[in-house]
Amino acid sequence: MSGLLGRLRGGRRVERRYEVRKPRPTLIDIIDFIAINYLGRVGTWIARNFELEDAIRRAGMTIYPQLYAARVALATFTALFLALYLSLWIALSGINIILKAIIIVFLLLTPILVFAAGLAYPALKISERKEGVDTELPFFAAYLATMARARVPVSVVLTRVAELKIFNAMRREAQLILRNIKLLGKDPLDAVEDNAIYHPSFRYRDLMLGYTTTVKVGGDVVHYLEIKANDIFESRVADIKLLAERMSLYTEIYITIAVIATIAFYIFFTISSVLGGQGGAFGGAAQIILFAFVFLPIMTLIMLYIIHKSQPKTPVRVTAPHRAIIYYSIPLSLALGTAAMILTGTISAFTGNVTYDKAFIVKSVITLDVFLLAFSLPPAITYIMIARKHRGLGLALANFLRDLTEVRKTGLSPERSIESVSVRDYGPLNPIVRRMATSIRLGLSIEEAVRGAVKGVKDWVVLATMRFLVDSIELGGGSPEVLETLARFAYSLVMLEEELKRRLRVYIFMPYLGAILVTASSIIVLSFIAETLQAITPEAATGVATGAATVGGFGITLEAVQGEQLAKIALLLLLGSLFNSWLMGIVAGKIRDGTIASGFIHASLLLVITSIIGILAVQTLPI
C-alpha cells in the first residue's frame, strides 16, 4: 500500500515537473491590455479618421491598426496628465513669472507633440521602407534575373533572399512574402502581388507586379527581368545625379551658415567686445562662446544627420573605426590632452592665474590640436587601412567574372574554371580568388570556398556579387549564359558605385576653403579693429586703456582696448574656428565617402592646416 502511494506521489511529481506554465505578461502586454480595454473606442476612431490602416500596411508594420492607435492615445493621455501635474506644480512655485509661463507652455505642448509623433511614425517607416528597397533593388533585380536565367523557381529565390545577410530591406520583404505563403497558405505569385501592390516603392511594385503577370500569362520571364533590371540601373543613375545635386545643396547651405554667417557674427561679436568697455567685453566673449561652441556644433550635427538620411544605406556596416574611438580615441585624447595642458601651462586658465598673450594663445592652440588629433587619428588610421584593402575591388571583380565566363565557355566546370583563372592578376582581388581556388582544390564546396575567401571583406558590391556567383553555380548549374548575365550586372553595379563616388568627390574642397577662410579672417579682422583703435587713441599704443576718442561729430566714444583683453578675444575666436574646422572636416568626409570614419581623416588635415594659419595670423595682432 505504501509503495502504491509512493508511486502515485511520484506520478504527481512527474506531472508537476512537466506542467506547462503560462508565460508571464511582459510590460508591452500590460500596456496593450490597458490601451485596448480602456481606449479601444478612441483607438478605432483615430485609426479610421487618420487613415492609419493604409499607412501601417504600406509601412510593413505587423500590428493591428486599432491597437496601434490605442497605444498612441494612451501615450497622449499619459503625457497630458504629467503635463498638467507639472504645470500646476510650477505655477505654485516661486520662480520668475516669465520663465514659469515659458515652461508651462512647453509642458502643455508635450501631449500634442506625442500625438503628432505617434501619427507620424508610420509615415517615417514608409519612407525608410521605400529608401531601403530602392537602394537594394538593383542588386535584387540582378539576382532575380540571374536566377531566372538559371530556371530557379520563385519560391526558391524568395527562400534564398530571406536568408541572405547581404540584403536588409529585401530580406524583410521576402520574409513577409514567405509568411503569407507558409502561414496563410497563399500561392507564391499571389503572395508576391499582395506584398507589392501596397508597397511604397514604385519601382519595386512595378518590377514584382510585372513579374507575376509575365509568369501567369506564360511570357518570357528572363527577357522581362533583364529588361527591367537594365531600366532599374538607368533609373538608379538618375537617382545618383539627384543625390549629387542634393549633396551640393546641403553643402552650399552648410558653407553659407558655417562660413559667411560665421564671419559676419564674428565681426559683430569682435566689435561688441573691443568697443564696449568691460561690459561689452563680457557680453562679446559670452556670445562668441555660445556661437562657436554651442550653435555651430549643433548645426553641424543636424547637417550630418540630414546627410546621413539622404545617402543610400548598405547592409554591410564597417564597425572597426567606431570600436577604435571607444578603445583608443577616448582614453588617448584624455591622457595626451591632459599631459599637453600640464606641459604647456594652459591648465592655469582653469585657476585664473594666467597672463593672456601671443605665447599663451599658441600654447592653447597646441593643446587643442593634441586633444583633437589624439581623438581623430585612431579611427582615421583604421579607416585608411580598410579603404586601402578595398580600393579597386569592384572593377577587379568585374574583370574576374568576365574571364570566368570565357573560360566556362570552353567546357570546364565552374570549379575548374575558377582554378584556371586564379593564376591571372586581378590586383586587390588576388587574395580572394586564390583562397577560393585553394579551398576548391582541397575539396571544399563552392559555398565554403567563397565564404572563407571573402571573410573580412566589407565591400557590399563584392559580397553581393560573390553571393550571386555561389547561387548561380549551386542553383543554376553555373552555365555560361548565367555567368555572362552575372558578369554584365556585376559591372553595372560597380559602375553605379563609382559614379556615386565620382559625383560626390568634388564637394570636398568647399569645407576646406571655408575653414581656412573663417580661421584667417576672424583674426585678421580683430587685428584690423585693434590697429584702428590704436590709431584713434594713441594712448593704446602702450597696451593700456587710458583715454577715449570721439568719432566724427556723432558722439560715439571708443575706449582703447587693452592688450590682455585683445588676447582673450583672439583666443576665443581662434579656438572656436579650429574646433569648427575640425567639425567641417567630418562633414567633408561624410559627404565624400558616406561615413564619419572618413571624416576624421579630413578633420585631422583641416585642423593642422587651420592651426598653422591661425598661429601665423595671431602674430599680426598688436599685443
ABEGO torsion letter per residue (X at the ends): XAAAAAAAAAAAAAAAAABBBBBBBBAAAAAAAAAAAAAAAAAAAAAAAAGAAAAAAAAGBBBBAAAAAAAAAAAAAAAAAAAAAAAAAAAABABBAAAAAAAAAAAAAAAAAAAAAAAAAAAAAAAAAAAAAAAAAAAAAAAAAAAAAAGBBAAAAAAAAAABAABAAAAAAAAAAAAAAAAAGBBAAAAAAAAAAABABAAAAAAAAAAAAAAAAGBBAAAAAAAAAAAAAAAAAAAAAAAAAAAAAAAAAAAAAAAAAAAAAAAAAAAAAAAAEAAAAAAAAAAAAAAAAAAAAAAAAAAAAAAAAABBBBABBBAAAAAAAAAAAAAAAAAAAAAAAAAAGAAAAAAGBBBBBAAAAAAAAAAAAAAAAAAAAAAAAAAAAAAAAABGAAAAAAAAAAAAAAAAAAGBBAAAAAAAAAABBAEAAAAAAAAAAAAAAAGBBAAAAAAAAABGBABAAAAAAAAAAAAAAAAAGGBAAAAAAAAAAAAAAAAAAAAAAAAAAAAAAAAAAAAAAAAAAAAAAAAAAAAAAAAABAAAAAGBBABBBBBEAAGBBBBBBBAAAAAAAAAAAAAAAAAAAAAAAAAAAAAAAGBAAAAAAAAAAAAAAAAAAAAAAAAABBX
